[in-house]
């Protein structure tokens, strides 16, 4: 927290995604609690149908706490409403990289800095034997991890793994980033505001606020995109604009021969749900799990590629949902997103929820049922009917139970420290009854 100037994060607020003027928070936690084996949102849907419902976010502690600017580590008591959520970190990625470098080098990692000029392959196996730096130094190894970014110096330029492009589903291909001075309280959530041809991010840290505009160059020129970003910045800019170009998609093989691509060299998904560091960490843990010996059993590479491919494609589908589950028709960009063909699995999931409010569950994947419910309902994708078992319970009884839960969440939220207090105490976890949760960059 101190080295990276981080703040805590209870969710992401999405503004103007379903309709202009909309706002909802995708929380890192549950909505209510299931009752009688039936998901909470079905009871909420029945109250909505009866004209007695309120915003479903009022039944989520991380939503209520985020809007109130409060945070505490989750409780270990499963009976407590304070155990119904998790959290993430908003951090300065440059400081984070420097911290990890310092941490690893202090524990024996040897670092040789330079630019790769040539990749030397074994003439028979095609495995990488070494890389030659521009100054002539030769670095040999048995296993190479490609962290060279979009270029994929090892995995693509040398080993020709191939790339699968997803612009037809995720049309944004450019971004501009500008840090600014903090204005007001540091909020315990990120904001993603939909614009004419993309969206703006706002990420509050201890020492500054990160701002950016992700957009499609097919629908907006660079000068207009910069104007839109400046118009949305609240504090004084601290640096010149940093312009980025990218192509969403993934390598067809992320582990090829004796090279494993991790990070941008493996693929890219825009940061709409802050999944970049998660995918890096996931790849690292999977590589440790399947770490090869000198024989490089191809089954290891096959399982690594299968698992990472599934994870990134399921995240991709969740991002596409944000764009296509919209009623906006105020620009060519949103007309395109609303009417575009969806990935087959996403289409099936949306149809199932639209028909009966059922959320298809993954046995593996980052985003669980509450995440899908947040976007579905937040962007007005409402089911045609709820679970009929709910009708076995009297409406007044449902309303009373839900009202009590709503008040319990309000009271619990107000009992939490402010976000500023939580940050100030983060250097001494365990003090004053605080207990740190297991470290996670994105838990849900």
N, C-alpha and C positions, 0 to 999 in steps of 0.2 A: 504493500500500500504506500509506503513512504518513498521507496526507490522509483516507483512508476507514477507517483502523484495520482493514484487511482481513487475512484469513488465507487460506491456500491450501486448495484443495478437490480431493480425488482421487475423490470419488464421494458417493453418498447411501446411508446405511444404512436399510433398511426393517425395522421390527420389528413382529411380530404381523400381517403382512398375509396370508400364505397360511394360517397356522395360529397359534393362540396359542402363544407361546414361540419362534416363528421369528425368525431374523435373517439378512439377507443384504445385501451391498453391491452396488449398481449402480455399476460403476466407469467412469471416463472412460478406457477402454482395452480391450485385447483379453483374451480368455481363451485362453491357450496360443498355438499357431501352427498354421495348417493344414498338413497333410502329404499329399503325393501328390495335391494338388488337392481334398482332402476337409477340411471344417471340423473344427476341433479337438473341438468338442462331440460329434461322432459317435464319435470314439475314446473320449471320456469316457463316453458312453452305453453303449458295449460293455463297458467295465470295470465300470460300475454293474450291468449285467445279469449279469455274472459274479461279483458280490459283492466286487469289488476296487477300488471307487471311493472317493474322498474328496470333500469339498466342492469344487466346481468353482472357488470363489473362491481356492483355494490355487494355482491356475495363472494368476492375474492379479496382476501386480506392483502395480497401484494398490490392489487389495484388501488384499494382504499389507502393503504400506507404510502404508496408512491405519490398519489395525488396530494396527500397531506405532508409530504416531505419527511417521512419517518422511516427508520430502518433499525432492525436488530437481527442478530443471527437467529435462525430458526430454532425452535425448541426441540429437544429430544423426546418429549412426551407425546406419543401419537394421539392421545386423547385431547390434546390442546389444539385450539385453532391456530396457535402460533407455530404449529408443525406443518401447516398446510401449504407451505411455500418454500422456495429456494431462492437463490440469488446468483448474480454474475458480477463481473468486475468491468468497469469502464476505466481503461488505462491508456497511457501514452505509449504507443507501440515502439517508438524510437527508444524511449527510456527502458521499456521492457526488454528489448533486444540487447541493449547495453548491460542491463542487470544480469540476464542469462549468460552473456559472454563472460562477465566478471565471475559469476558463480561457478561456471564450468571450468574456466582456466585455473581457478584457485584449487580445483580438485583434480588437476592433472591433464586436462585437455591441452594439446599443443596446437597452436594456431599459426598458419603460414599464410600471410595475406598476399594476394596477387590476382592477376587477371589470367584466366585460362586462354592460352593461345592455340593449343592443339590437344586433341584427345587421341590417345594411342590405343588401338584395338589389337587384340590377339589375332593373328592372321587366320587361324583355323576356327576358334570358338566364337570370335566376335566380341568376347568379353573385354571390358576396359582394363587395360594393364596399368595405365598411368595417365596423368595429365601433365602437360608442359606449360609452364607459366610464361608470360611475355618476356620475363627477364632470363629465361633459359632454365630455371629450376624445374626439376622433374619430380613429381609427387606420385609415388607408387602406392597401390593398395589392392585389397581383395574385394572390398565392398565400397561402392561409391553412392553417396546420397546427393542427388541433384537438387540444390536450393538456389538455382540461378534465375528464378523468376520466370516470366512469360517466355523468355527465349528458349528455355530448356536445353542448355548447352550440351549436356550429356544425354539426357533421355530422348531428345528430339533431333538435335543437329548431328549427334554422333550415332545414336542407335535407332533413329527414325521410328519412334513408337506410334506416331500418328495422333491426330487431334480430332475430337468430335465437337463440332460447333453447335451452340444452342441459341443463336440469335433469333431464330424463328419463334422461340418461346420467351426469351428474355431479351427484349430489343435494345436495352440500354448498352452503350458501348464506350461511353466516355464519362469522366468525372473530373471535378475541380475541387480542391481542398484548400481551406484557409483557416488557420487558428485565430482566435480572437480573445480579448479580455473577458473575464467572467463578469456577468451582470446579474445581481440578485443572488438568491440562494442556489446552491448546487443541488440539482434535482436527482433523485435516485432512480432515474430512468432515462433512456435515450428517446429522442423524437425523430420520427421519419414523416416528413410532410410531403404529400404528393403535389407535384406541380404540373405545368402544361404538358411536358414531355419527359417526365421522370420524377425524381423526388430529392428532397434535401434532408441531410442528417444534421443533428445537433447532439453532441456528446459532451456533457459537462465533466471536467476534471478538476483537481484541486487548484492547479496553477493556470488553467486556461480552459477555453471551450473549443472543441473541434467542430468545424462546420464543413459541409461538402454538398455538392450537387451532382447526382448521378443522372445522366440523361442519354437520350438517343439522338445521334447525329443525323439520323434520317428525318427527324421531325423538328430539330432545333439546332440553330447554328451556335458556334462557340461563344460569340459575343453576347448573344441573348442569354445563354446559360450563365455566363459570368454575372450579368446584370441581375438575374434572378437570385443568384447566390448572395451577392452583396445586399440586395434588398431584404434578405431574411436574416442577416447577421445582426445580433443585438449589441454586441460590444465592439470596441475599436479593433480592427484587424491588426494582427501581430506579425504578419509575413506576407510576401507576395503569393499570388495564386500558384498552386501546384497542379498542373494539368496531367491527366492520365488517360491512356487509351487501353482498352482491353477487349477481349473476345471471350464471352462466357462459354464454358464447355469443360471438357476433361481430356486427358491423354487416353488413348485407347488401351494402353498398357502403362500403369504407373510403376510397376516393377518389371523391368526387362533385363534379362541376362543378370549381370551383377550390379545393376544400377536401380536405385529406388528414388522416384521423384516425390518430394514432399513440399507442400506449399504451392505457390503460384506455378511452379514447374509441373505440377500434377494436374492443375486445372484451376478454374476461377469461377466463383459465384459472387455476384455483387453483394455488398455488405448489408443487405436489407434486414437480415435477422442476425447479424453479427456472428457468422459461422466460420470465418476464416481461421481463427486461432483454434477453434474446436477441431476442424478438419486436420490441422497440423498435428495437434496433440493425439488425435485418433490414429493418424498414420504412424506416429512414433510408437504408440503403445502396440499397434498391430505388428510393426516391424520387430519390436522386442519379443512379442509372443511367437513370431515365426522366424526368429533370427537364424540365418543360414549357417551351415558349416562350409568347409572348403569345397564340398561336392555341389552345392547350390541345387538341392533337390527342386525340380520345377513345380512340385506340388505346393511348395511354400509361396512361390510367386503367384500361382494360380489362385490360391486362397486369399492372398493379400489383394489382388486385383478384383476378385469377386466381392469381397467385403467392402472395400473402399468405393468401388463402382456403385454398389447398392446404396451406401450411405450418402454419397454425393448426389445421386439421382433422386433420392427421397427428399433431400433438402431442396434440390432444384424444383421438384413438384410443389413443395410448400411455398416457395418464392413465387412460382407462376400463379398460384392461387391468389396471391395479393393483387396481381395485375388483372386477372381475368374475372374475378368475382367483384365486379364493379358495375355501377349504374351510370357512371360518368360518360357523357357524350358531348363534352364541351370542347374537345380538340381531336384532331386526326389521330394523335397518339392513343388516346383512351378509346376511341372507336376501334382502332386496330386491336388493342389489348382485349377489349370486351368480346370481340367476335373471332379472335384467332383460334385455330385448332389447338387443343390441349394435348399433353401427353396422355396416352390411353389410361394409365392407372389413375391419374388425377381425375380424368373425366368420370371414371367409374366411382371414385370416392365421392365426388361432388353430387353425382346422380343419386347415390345411396343416401346421403345426408338430406338432399332436397326431398326425397320421397318419404322418409320416415324418421329423420333425425338421428340416424345411426352413424357413428364414427367408426370406420374400419380401422382396426388396430394392427400395428406392426409388432412383430416379435423382435425386430431390430430396427433402429432408426432414432434420430435425435428428437423429433417432435412427437409428443404424446397427445392423448385425446384433448386435454385442456387447450393446447395450442391451436388445434384445428377448430375447436369450438369458438375460440376468441376471434379468429379471422372470419369464419362462417357467419357468425351472428353480428360481429362488428361491421361487416360489409354487406349485411342485409340478405344473405343467402339463408332464407328461412325454410324449414321443413314444411311440407304440406300437411303432415300430421305428426303427433307425438306418440310415444309408447302407450298403447291402449290400456295397459295395466294401471296407469296413473288414474284412470277414471274410477278405479275401485276405492279411491280415497276421496273423502269429502273436500270440496273446494275450500271451505272455511278452515278445515284442519291443515291443509297444505299451506294456505296463506299464513296461518298463525305460526307454524313451524318455521317458515321461511323468514317471516318478519323477525322472529326471535334470533335467528341466525344472523340476519342483517345487523341487528343491534349489537350482537356479540362481536361481530367483526369490527364495527365502528369503535366499540369500547376497547377492544384489543389493540387496534391501530393507534388510538390516542395514548395507550400506555407505553408505546415504544419511544425510544429517544429520537431526537431529530436526526436527520441525516448528517448534519454538521457535527453533532455530538458523537455519532457512530464513527465518523472518520477520525475524529480527534482521539478516540479510544482504541482505534484499530492497531496501534503500535504495541498495546499491552493486552492481548486477548486473554480472557480468563478473569480479568479484574472486574470487580463489582458484579460478579455473577455471570459475566459474558462468557460464552463458550464458542470458539470458532467452529464453523462447519468444515467438512472436508473440502479442500481446495477444488474449485471448479471454475472454469471459464464460461461454462454455460450449462447449467443444470436445470432440468425440467421434469 
